Amino acid sequence: MSPTSTATRAEYCVIACAEAWRDNGEVLASPMGLIPSLGARLARRTFSPDLLLTDGEALLVGPDGTAEGWLPYRRHLAMVTGGKRHVMMGASQLDRFGNQNISCIGDWHRPARQLLGVRGAPVNTLNNPVSYWVPRHSARVFVERVDMICGVGYDSAAAAGPSATRYHRIPRVVSHLGVFDFDTPDHTMRLVSVHPGVSAGQAQEATGFPLALPDEVPYTREPTAEELRLIRTELDPERLREREVPSA
C-alpha cells in the first residue's frame, strides 16, 4: 500500500533528484532540465546549503536566481576536471552499466534518428559525478545496450583504465517510476525505491534488462511539509513540474 500523502508524482521526482546532492558538500550542482533544477534548488534550501548553483553562463546564483558571485565559462570548465561538480543530465538511452546515449538511434554509421550529439557527456562522466533524470521510463530508454556511448558507464570506464575511473561515479538515476543506483558488486543498475503508486514489477517491466532488486523495495521518501511548501510556493508556483510528470 502506498503511503498516504498529498504529494504528487512530480513532487516525489523533485525530492528524489534533490537527494542526489545530499552530503555532496561544496560542489557545483549542474542540473539540466526542470525537475533536476528544482531538486538542486530544493537541496540548497534545505539539507545541502553548501551547494553552488550557476546560471550556466557567468554567475553563481542563489536558489532564487540572485547573483552571488562570478563564474565565467572558462572557470566553469576548469572545475569540471577535478571532481568538484555533480551533473544531473538526461538520457535517450541507458544500459545496465550506466552507459548513456544522447547522440543517435541505430547504427551510428547510418543512424535511424539523429539526437543532440555527444556534446560534453564523455568529459562530464569521466571528470565528475553524473546522475541521470528520465521523465518517461520505458524499455526504449532503459536498453540492454546503448546504440552509441556518450556518457561513460562503469564497464566502459573500467576498460579504459585508472585514468578513467579516478573521478567517474554515477550516484543515481531518477525516473518517473523510481530511483536507481549502481551499488552492486558488478556495478549493474539496482532499483533503490519506487515512487508511491508504482510497484517493483512495473519498474522491471518498463526496463529492457534485469534490474538488481533488494529483498524489499521501499517507497521514495516522503517530502516534509516545509519541502512541499518550498516547491509549491517558492520554487515552482506555476506548477510546471506537473506538465513534465503528470499525476498518475
N, C-alpha and C positions, 0 to 999 in steps of 0.2 A: 504494500500500500504506500502511495506517495505521501510525503509529509504534507500537513495542512499549512498552506502559505498563500499569501496574496501575491507573491512574486510571479512574474510571467517567465516564459521560456527565455525570452531575450534577456531578462534581468539575471537569470541564472548563468547565461553565457557571459554577461559582463563580469559577474562575480568570478567565474572560472578563469577568465582572462586576467583579471586583477591578480589572482593568486599566483600567476606565472612569475610576477615580480616580487613576491613575498621573500624577505630576507636577502634581497639582492644587494642591499647597501647603496652606496653612492655610485650608480652606473647610469648611463644614458639609456633611457627607455625609448625605443623606436617602434611604436605601434603603427601598423599600416592597415587602415580601414576603420570604420566607425566603431564596431564593438570592441576591438583591441584598444582603440584610443580612449573610449570610455573606461575600459578596465585599467589602463595605465593611470589615468587621471584619478580614478577612484582609489587605486593603491596609494598614490601620492598623498591623497587627502586623508588616508586612514592609517594603514599599517606599514607603509613604506615611505616615510616622509623624506628620506634622503635621495629618492629618485630624481634624476634630471630629465626634464621634458624639453623638447625642441620644436620649433615651428618648421624644421626641415630645411631652412634656408640660411638664417644668420643669427638667430636668437635662441637663448634658453628662456623658456616661458613657464609661468605657473599654471596650475590646473585651470584657471580662468582665462588663460591666454595672455596675461600681463607679462611684459618683458622683465626678465630677472637678470639677464646677462647676455654677453656677446659670444656667439659660436658660429663664426663663418664656416662655410662648407669645407674649406681646406683643413680646418681644425677638426671638424666633424669626421672627415675621412681618416685623420691621424688617430682618432680614438678607436676606429674600427679594428685596428691592427693589434690591439693589446688586451682583448677580452673584457674591456670596460663598457660594453654596450650589450643590451639584450633586445633583440629584434623580435617582433611578432608579425609575421607576414602571411600571405595567402598561399594556396597551393591548388593547381589544377589537377595534379596527381600526387599521391603519396604512397610509398610502399611500406612493407613491414619493418624495414630498417631505417625509415625516415628519409630516404631519398625523395627529393621534391622536383616536380616538373612544372614550369610555367612558360615553356618555350613553344612546344608544338605537340599535336596529337598525331600519332602514327610515326612511321619511319622518318627520321629527321632528314634523310636524303630527299624524300618526296612526301612531305607531311600532308595529312588529310586536312589539318587545320593549323593555321599559324596563330600563336598566342602572343604574350608580351615579349618573349625573348628571354635569354638567360639573365640579362641585367646584372645586378650585384649579388645574386644568390650564392655563387661559389665563394666569393670573398667573405660575405656575411657568415656563412656556415662554418668556414674554416678559422675565422678570426674572433668570433664572439658567439655566445649562446644565441640560438634561434628557436623560437617556438612558432607554431602554426595555428591559424584560425581558418576553419572551413564552415561556412554558413549552411551548406547543403551537403550533408553526409550521405554518400552513396558509393556503390561499388564502382562507379565510373571515376570517382576521385581516389578512393582507397583501393589501390590496384596491386596485383601480385608483383608487377614490375613496371616502373615508370618508363615511358617511351623515350625520355631524354633526361639525364641527370643535370639539374640546375643547382638546387640545394643539395649539399653532400650529406648522405646518411652515414650511419655507424659503420656499415660494412665497407663502404667506399673509402671513408676516412682511414679505417684500419689498413686497407690495402695500400693506401698511399704512404703510410709510414708515420713515424713520430712527429714529423713537422706538421702533419695534417691533423693530428689528434690533440695537440697541445691545448688549444682553446675550443675545440669542437665539442658542442653539447647541445642536445635538443631537450630542453626541460619538459615541454608538454605540447600536446596537440589538443585544441578545443574545437568541438563541432557543435552543431545544434542538437546533437544527441547525447554527448557526454565529454569526458576528459580522458586523455590517454597519455602514457609516457613510454619510456624505453628501459625502465628499471628492471630488466630481466637478465639472466646470465649471458644470453647471446644478443642482447640489445635489440630484441624484436618488440613490436608495439604491444602494449598492455592496456587493457581497459581499467582505468582508475576509478571512475564513477560515472553514473548515468544521471542525467537531469530528471527531476520528478516528472512522471508520466511516461518515461522510457524504460524499457527492460533491457537487460544484458543481451537477450536473444534478438531484440530489434537492432541493437548496435552491431551484433555479429552478422546478422542477415544483410545489413547495409554495407558490409565491409568485404572486399574481394580477396581476403586471405584470413587464415585463422588468427584470432586475437589471443594473446595470453590473458587468462582470466583468473582472478583470485577466487578463493572458495566462496566468498560473499562479496558482491559488488555493491558498494554503498551509493547513496544519492549524493550529488553535488551539494556542498554545504549550503545551508540557508543564509540568505543575506540578513544582516542586522537591520533593525529599524532605522538606524542612522544611515546605513549604506543605501537603503531604499529611498530615504529622503534625499540624499545627495544625488542619486541617479535621476530621480523624478523631478526634483525642483531646481537643481543647480547644473548638473552635467548634461542632461538631455530633457529639458522641459517640453520640447516639441515631440517627444516620443518617436524619434527617428529610428531608435533601436527596434521598435515593433514592426517597422517596414522590412528591416533586414531579417529578423527572425520572428515571423508571425506566431501568435499563440497557437498551440496545438488544438 
